[in-house]
């Protein structure tokens, strides 16, 4: 249920209503807009009659049922977009677009520092790099693990770029949190609900990648697991879904961007590298994503894609990334955004 306070509600009335909601056994999600305070009451719907009675309380404007199954992620609960702070002055969800770039996997000190230098020079805001790599084949490169995290930390410090890396399981949460500014949940783990619950208890941004066969509603329900744990810093990433088409690695669902922007207040970014699987398609789909309303992009960049230990065919060379960034700036300006 949503409890909307009047514009004229006093701080005492607002606090009293909050206490009443909690006394009914509900979690309270408070959203403060430009004109009024809105409470989201999250819990067992069998007690909604008590919440309906709150309309009689001083300062309460109205009580509205939340129709979507994802309560905290819904725009019904929070109309204003969420701005996620990624550290070092980098945010996502506002007018400025977020550009995350880097290799699929951290391979060496020279590789990650070269990439960090190149993407910083081109105007990217955040460095990506996998230290723990979930791979389809058990024989493929699985990442440098903690050594990879150390190298990411080195690149972060040298080039003043916040870093994002993937978390695969609960046991690695502590060590990854020591190095990463944002934790990425990959497509294979998007419905690993125990992991999502743990990420709800931390106070670091979490980026969720849509699964290969995950519907929009299922995607938002995964976000709900993190939000319901108390972590409001969630970013959604469209990275392609599995269809009958084989010309590309996946089918990048650009329509998911406006659909998600309509249904949720959470920022939405797009990964055209995994979405297409081919470097030559990355720039066109990146431009399309920004035109569709995405809040940012995640792009794979590698100094020598032909030698990459992971996802070389979809990685841009630094010069290609720099050229793409020029096109992105023009599209961003055309749709009222900036990089």
KELUMTI-991615 format. One record per atom (N, C-alpha, C): x, y, z. Coordinates in steps of 0.02 Angstrom, whole numbers, plus 50000, padded with zeros to 5 digits. Example, Ala and Ser with C-alpha at 12.3 -4.5 7.8 and 13.67 -1.06 7.14 Angstrom:
2
506604971650390;506154977550390;506604983550390;506424988850354;506844994750357;506455000250394;
//
This chain:
339
500424994050000;500005000050000;500445006350000;500195011549970;500535018049970;500135022850012;500475026250057;500155031350099;500455038050079;500055042150048;500275048750024;500085054050074;500575057750098;500455063050147;500265069550110;499905073750144;499725080250116;500335084750112;500295089650067;500845094550062;500935098150128;500375099250163;500395103150225;500555098950287;500685092450279;500815088050336;501435090350375;501375090550441;501935092550483;502415086650493;503015088150516;503505082850528;503255078050582;502885080650632;502605076450685;502085071650657;501645074150612;501135069950581;501465064450538;501965066350502;502325061450459;502635055950501;502965057850555;503295052950598;502775048450632;502205051250652;501685047350685;501405042050637;501285043950575;501025039150526;501545033650513;502175035450509;502715030450500;502705025450557;502635027850618;502625023450676;502015018850676;501445021550654;500845017450650;500925011750600;501215013350541;501325008250490;501765002650518;502305004550551;502754999650580;502414995550635;501974998750673;501614995150726;501144989850698;500934990650635;500494985750603;500904979750575;501574980050583;501994974550560;502264975350490;502254981450463;502494982650395;503184985950395;503574984350342;504174988150329;503974994750295;504335000050311;504165006650284;504695008950235;504475010650175;504925013650125;504705020950116;505135025550137;504955032650135;505255035950073;504835039450036;505065043049976;504855050349984;505345054849979;505195061949986;505265065349919;504695067349890;504695070849826;504775078349836;504665082049782;504745089249786;504185092549826;503605089249830;503035092349864;502775088549924;502855081949925;502555078149980;502955071849995;502815069050054;503115062750075;502645057050059;502925051550033;502535045650018;502845039650055;502425035750088;502645029650121;502415023550081;502865018850071;502675012250045;502665007450103;502095004250115;502034999250169;502104992350138;502634988750156;502784982350126;502694976850177;502274971950160;502154966450206;501544962350187;501294958650234;500724954150223;500094958150206;499814956750147;499234960650125;498604959250165;498624954050208;498034952550248;497884958050299;498374962350312;498254967750359;498114974450326;497924974250262;497844980550225;497254984750250;496764981550285;496204985450311;496444990550362;496944988650402;497224993350451;497544999250415;497894997750361;498215003150323;497705007850292;497165005050267;496635009250237;496365014250287;496335012250351;496075016750404;496525022750416;497145022450389;497595028150399;497355034450365;496885033850318;496625039750284;496295044550334;496105041950392;495795046150443;496305049950485;496945048250477;497465051450517;497615058550491;497735063250537;497925070050516;498555069950473;498535073650419;499105074150374;499105069250317;498675064050320;498655059050267;498185061250211;498425061050149;498005063050092;497605057150067;497935051450054;497575045550030;497995039350038;497665033550038;497985027050041;497815023249977;498335020949941;498235017949875;498535010949874;498165005949850;498464999149843;499004999049789;499544995349802;500064994249751;499864988149711;499774988949646;499524983549605;500074978849582;500694981549572;501234977249547;501494972649601;501724966649582;502004961949631;502674964349659;503034968449620;503664971349643;503494978149674;503444978249739;503194984149775;503694989949777;504314988449800;504814993749809;505124995949743;505144991549694;505434993449629;504944997349586;504314997349603;503795000249561;503785007949563;503595010949508;503485018249507;502865020149546;502445015349562;501875016849605;502115018849674;502665015849696;502935017349762;503365023649761;503755024549708;504205030249703;504185032949632;503925038949625;503855041949558;504505044749532;504885047949575;505525050949554;506045045549541;506475046449491;506985041449476;507505040949532;507735034949545;508265033849593;508935035749563;509325039449600;510015041149579;510485036849621;510865032649589;511335028249624;512025031349624;512315031949684;512985034849692;513505029349690;513945029549641;514455024349632;515135026349659;515175032149690;515805034449718;516215038549670;516685042449697;517135046649658;516765051549614;516175053649636;515785058549598;515395055649540;515375049049534;515015045749479;514335043449503;513815045149465;513135043049480;512795040349417;512225037049427;511825034849371;511095035749388;510705037749339;509985038749349;509765045849337;510235050449331;510075057449319;510165059249246;510295065649233;510375068049165;511015065349133;511535064549174;512175062249147;512175054749139;512365052349080;512395045249066;513015042149099;512955035949118;513505032149147;513815027749093;514465028249083;514815023949036;515315019649075;515175013149076;515605008249108;515985004649052;516635003949059;517025000649007;517604996849037;517834991849000;518404987849023;518364980848995;518844976749011;518864969948984;518374965349019;518194959948985;517764954849016;518114952149078;518764950649072;519144947849128;519794951549137;519994952449200;520654955049216;521154949549203;521644951049160;522124945949139;522834947149165;523014953649170;523694955349193;523704962549214;524234964449248;524324971449270;524354976049210;524764974249160;524834978449101;524164979349065;523794973849057;523154974149021;522664978949055;522554978049121;522034982049154;522234989349160;522884990749169;523104997749173;523055001049104;523224997449051;523165000248984;522435001948968;521984997448985;521274998648971;521015004449013;521195004649077;520965010049121;521185016849095;521805017149073;522075023449045;521685025548983;521555020648939;521215022148875;520495024348886;520135020848929;519425022648938;519345029248975;519805030649021;519785037149056;519905042749006;520385041748962;520545046748911;519945047948864;519545042848852;518975043348807;518345046148841;518355046648908;517795049648943;517345044748979;517545038448986;517155033649025;517195035449099;516695033049137;516645035049207;516815029449256;516795023149233;516875017549278;517235011849243;517655008149280;518035002549252;517714995949271;517604991749222;517354984949234;517924979949222;517874974249256;518354968949245;518184963049290;518164957149260;517974951149298;518574948049333;518514946749397;519034943149435;518814935949446;518174934949461;517874928249467;517414927449407;517564922849362;517204922449299;516774916149295;516104916849291;515684911049278;515714909449203;515914903549184;515984901749114;515564895549099;515304895249038;514904889549018;515314883049020;515944883548998;516374877648999;516804877549062;516874871849095;517304871449154;518044871949136;518204871549071;518894871749049;519114878749028;518634883449026;518794890349005;519114894149063;519424899649047;519764903949097;519254906349149;519404905149212;518934906649266;519094913049304;519604916649282;519774922949314;520364922249362;520664928049379;521244928149425;521034928349498;520384928749510;520114928849578;520394934649619;520644933449679;520854939149721;521424943149690;521864939849654;522404943549620;522104948549569;521554946549538;521204951049491;520904957049528;520644955849587;520364961349627;520904966349646;521494963849664;522054968249682;522244972649622;522254969749562;522424973549502;521884978749487;521254977049498;520714981949489;520804987749538;520974986249600;521094991449650;521664995949630;522174993049600;522744997049577;522535001849521;522144999249474;521905003449418;521445009049444;521025007349492;520565012249521;520965018049551;521475016349590;521865021549624;522265025749575;522545022549524;522975026249477;522585030749431;521965028549412;521595032449362;520945035449389;520835034949454;520255038049487;519605035949455;519545029449443;518935026649414;518625021749464;517995022649485;517675017449525;517635010949485;517625005249519;517634998849484;517024994649500;516834990549451;516294985749458;516554978949438;516374973849476;516574967049459;516024962249481;516034956349452;515484951549463;515574947449526;515024946349561;515014941849619;514614935649599;514894929749615;514584923449595;514234919949653;514494921049714;514214917449771;514304921349835;513964919149887;513964922749951;514654922649984;515024917149976;515664916550012;516184921549989;516114924249928;516594929249903;516364936449914;515794937249948;515504943949957;515974948549995;516264946150049;516684950450091;517304952850054;517654948350021;518274950349988;518134954849928;517604953549890;517444957749833;517234964749857;516864965049911;516634971449938;517224975849959;517784972749977;518364976649998;518674980449939;518554978149878;518874981249820;518384984849773;517774982249767;517314984849716;516874990349743;516714995149699;516245000449717;515534998449700;515454993549655;514804991049636;514864983649622;514394979649645;514404972449636;513924970549580;514174966749533;513764964649475;513514957549485;512864956549476;512574949949476;512454948049403;512784942849380;512744940949310;512094937549292;511994936649227;511374933749201;511234926849230;511754923049243;511664916249269;511434916149342;511524921749378;511374922049449;510774926549465;510424928849414;509904933849425;509334931049468;509254924449471;508744921549515;509054917149569;509674918949587;509994915949645;509754919949706;509184918049732;508844922249781;509224922849847;509594917649866;509994918249928;510534923549920;510854923649862;511354928849849;511034935749848;510454936349816;510114942849813;509924945349882;509714940749926;509534942649994;510144945450031;510714942250022;511334944550054;511524951450028;511444952549963;511604959049934;511124964449958;510534962449981;510064967250010;510294969750078;510744966050110;510974967950177;511584972450176;511914973050118;512504977350115;512294984250092;512754988950097;512604995850078;513064998050022;513104993849971;513484995449911;513024994649851;513124998649798;512714997749739;512764990849709;512204988549681;512164981849650;511894982649580;512234979849531;512004979949462;511754972949445;511124972549423;510824966149405;510774965449330;511054960049303;510994958749231;510414954049218;510014955849168;509434951749151;509654944849126;509304939749147;509464932949127;509244931549055;509504926049028;509374924348958;508644923148944;508274920648993;507564919248983;507134922649036;507384928149063;507034931649118;506544936749090;505914936249111;505424941249090;505544947849127;505234953149103;505294959649137;505064959149209;504494955749220;504234955149288;504714951149333;504984945749307;505464941749345;506094945749361;506314949749314;506894954149323;506774959049380;506184962149380;506024966949433;505914963449500;505684957349500;505614953649563;506294951949592;506794950849549;507474949949574;507724956249608;507584962049576;507774968349607;507414969249674;506794966849678;506404967349739;506734963749797;507054958149783;507414954449836;507954958849868;508324962449826;508854966849852;508554972849889;508054975849859;507734981749889;507404980049955;507074974249959;506714972450020;507184971050078;507824969850063;508314968950116;508574975450144;508384981050112;508594987650137;509104991150093;509334987950040;509814991049994;509444994249936;509425000849935;509035004349883;509455006049822;510105004349823;510555006249769;510605000649717;510095000149675;510054994749626;510024997649555;510424994649511;510444996549440;510234990349399;509834991449348;509624985949304;510004986349238;510194980549212;510574980349149;510274975249101;510044977749044;509824973548989;510444971348949;510534964648941;511124962148907;510964956748856;510334956648833;510154951848781;509804945748810;509324943348772;508954937348792;509034931948739;508864925848756;508944920248709;508314919448666;508394919748601;507844918648554;508064913448503;507674912648450;507854907948397;508414910548353;508564917148356;509054920248311;509764918248329;510164916548278;510854914548290;511364919248258;511134924448224;511604929048192;511994933148243;511694934048302;512034937448357;512064932648417;512494934148463;512574929848522;511924929248561;511614934948573;510954935348605;510524940248564;509904941248584;509484946348552;509414952048601;509734957648585;509724963448630;509024966548629;508684966448686;507994968748690;507974976248706;508044980348655;508034987648665;507354989848692;506824986348674;506154988348698;506104987648774;506554983648804;506544983048877;506694989648911;507064993948877;507265000348909;506655004748923;506245006548873;505655010648889;505145007048933;505105000448926;504634996648969;504854997149042;505494995949055;505744996449123;505695003549150;505845008449108;505815015449131;505105017449150;504615014249118;503915015549134;503715012149200;503985006249212;503765002249269;504155003349333;504775005749328;505195006349387;505555012949390;505735014949450;506125021049461;506875019649461;507065013249455;507775011449457;508115013249391;508755015049393;509115016549331;509205010249289;509205011349223;509245005749175;509825007049127;510285002349122;510835002949074;510804997049026;511214997248974;511214992148922;511924989748909;512004983248899;512654980248882;512604977548810;512794981548760;512754979148691;513304974248672;513824973648714;514364968948699;514114961748707;513824960148765;513534953548774;512894952848733;512554958348723;511924958048687;511994955948615;512564957448584;512664955748514;513204950448504;513734950648544;514274945848537;514764947248482;514674952848447;515114954648391;515294962048397;515944963548396;516184970348405;515874975248355;515754972948293;515504977448241;514784979848254;514424976348297;513734978348311;513674982448376;514214982948413;514174986148479;513994993548474;514344997348432;514215004548427;513505006048403;513245002848349;512555004348329;512045003048384;512124997448421;511644995848474;511735000448535;512345002748546;512465007548600;512095014148585;512145016348523;511795022548503;511035021648510;510795015748490;510075014348494;509835014248566;510255011548610;510065011148681;509985018148712;510445022548696;510405029448722;509795032948694;509655031948629;509065034948599;508425032348630;508435026048653;507835022948683;507725025148755;508215028648784;508125031248852;508545028048906;509035023848887;509465020648937;509855025948976;510005024249039;510375028749082;511135027649077;511335022749038;512045021549031;512185015348991;512825013748985;513055008048945;513615004348981;513684997948967;514254994048988;514574991048926;515204992948913;515534991148850;516174987348865;516294981848829;516914978148837;517454981148793;518034982648824;518604985548789;519224981648807;519624979848758;520234975948769;520774978548721;521394979248746;521924981848701;522084977248643;522004970648652;522124965748598;521584960448600;521004961848572;520444957048575;520624950048549;521064949748500;521254943248472;521634938848522;521894941948575;522254938248626;521864937648692;521264940248693;520864940248755;520714933148778;520724932148843;520574925648871;519824924548879;519434929848868;518704929348874;518374934748832;517894932748790;517474937348752;517854942148706;518384939848676;518754944048629;518354946348569;517934942048537;517574944148476;517094950048487;516874951248548;516404956748560;516734962848590;517394962648600;517744968148633;517984973348582;517904979648599;518154985048558;518884986448576;519274988448525;519934991048539;519864998248566;520355000648604;520295007448632;520135012748580;520425012448521;520295017448469;519565017048446;519295010948441;518595010048421;518125012748475;518315011648538;517915014248593;517905021848593;518475024748581;518515032148579;518075034948524;518085031848465;517675034148409;516935033348426;516745027948459;516055026848478;515825032248527;516265034148573;516085039248623;515885045848590;516215047648535;516035053748500;515325053448473;515135047748445;514455046848421;513955046948478;514135043948534;513695043848592;513545050848618;514045055048617;513935062048641;513425065548598;513455064448533;512975067748488;512265065248501;512175058748508;511515056048521;511265058248590;511705058248639;511515060348706;511255067548705;511605071948670;511385078848665;510705079448632;510595075148581;509965075448544;509365073448587;509475069148637;508925066848679;508935070248749;509305075648755;509305079448817;509715076448873;510215072248856;510655069348907;511365071848895;511805070048938;512515071948929;512965066348954;513595066448930;514095061348951;514665064848987;
//
